[in-house]
Amino acid sequence: MHTAAPPVVPGCNGGPTVEYGRPTSPFGHVMTAMVTPFTPDGRALDLECAAGLATSLIDLGNDGLVVNGTTGEAPTTSDAEKAALIRTVVAAVGHRATVVAGVGTYDTEHSKRLARQAAAAGAHGILVVTPYYSRPPQYGLIAHFTAVADATELPVMLYDIPPRTAVAFEADTLCTLAAHPRIIAIKDARNDLHFCAEMISRTGLHYYSGDDPLNLPFLALGAVGFVSVIGHVAADRLRMMHDAFTDGDIEAARALHVALFPLHRAMRRVGGAVFGKLAVGLSWRDVGTTRLPLPPPTGDQVAAVAADLAEAGVPFSTAQFPRRPVAERRVPTNKASQTKQPVPIP
């Protein structure tokens, strides 16, 4: 049977032609933006816990991790803590997964120092967010990202999240940055599917969904994977959804996507970092609370998120790791919500 050739779209600014087929991925397909474990008082990193969490996340189905991102509370960790976390996670996962380190700030020189530090600590790539608060013009963005990309030999993933940074990439800016040999990917959390589709077709950048509710739509537009928060407890299902879609089983992919709706709802209740730590605490072990200005969840929020996890079929387990058992975190006493087993996956 004759198979039609994949469509071809001209690259921007005379760049490489984009051919559509099964997407390849430079950093992995299922990546989780990992929370940063702290000691119970929140004053120090718990590096032993971080190593165990990283290993658990890879066992669950992640083939990449982002450390020192927003979900990892990078605004509240010191440069020394960031370096220690990278070294710990790289040592824990070995060659089983890609470790990408967040290094973006609103200070270009500081971002360059963090990039060099990440390279020295063994990171496989760097994630660089648009400078927040200062709202630079587009030519300022080009100068900033070029300087950070030139600071090391590591591949760069851009991070576009204008709801938090108050500045968004324009199309011509992304086309310019895509010509840099080390800027190869982007985490997109701007909630603009039309812009995403146009940039995938024009830039040749490897696109990652940065917003879990849009993971499946992003695949349909040509994205290569996800940088997820729900991947802390659902990387196995994200992997199945990705593989089903790329294998052409759209109905199975859609069923898996719909089954994850309770986790999307849970994340909206408390935000990404708080949800990540709470979900890990309920399903694996306590990883400490968030540092201010992110407060710990209230008892009502814990109960609501626990119910969402149960509805999504995330099992609760406290037997393996006895430190500060989940029972002490005011988990709801509804036995059904604590014992519900994973739902069958189509």
Secondary structure, 3 states (H helix, E strand, C coil): CCCCCCCEECCHHHCCCEECCCCCCCCCCEEEECCCCECCCCCCECHHHHHHHHHHHHHHCCCEEEECCCCCCHHHCCHHHHHHHHHHHHHHHCCCCEEEEECCCCCHHHHHHHHHHHHHHCCCEEEEECCCCCCCCHHHHHHHHHHHHHCCCCCEEEEECHHHHCCCCCHHHHHHHHCCCCEEEEEECCCCHHHHHHHHHHHCCEEEECCHHHHHHHHHHCCCEEEECCHHHHHHHHHHHHHHHHCCCHHHHHHHHHHCHHHHHHHHHHCHHHHHHHHHHHHCCCCCCCCCCCCCCCHHHHHHHHHHHHHCCCCCCCCCCCCCCHHHHCCCCCHHHHHCCCCCCC
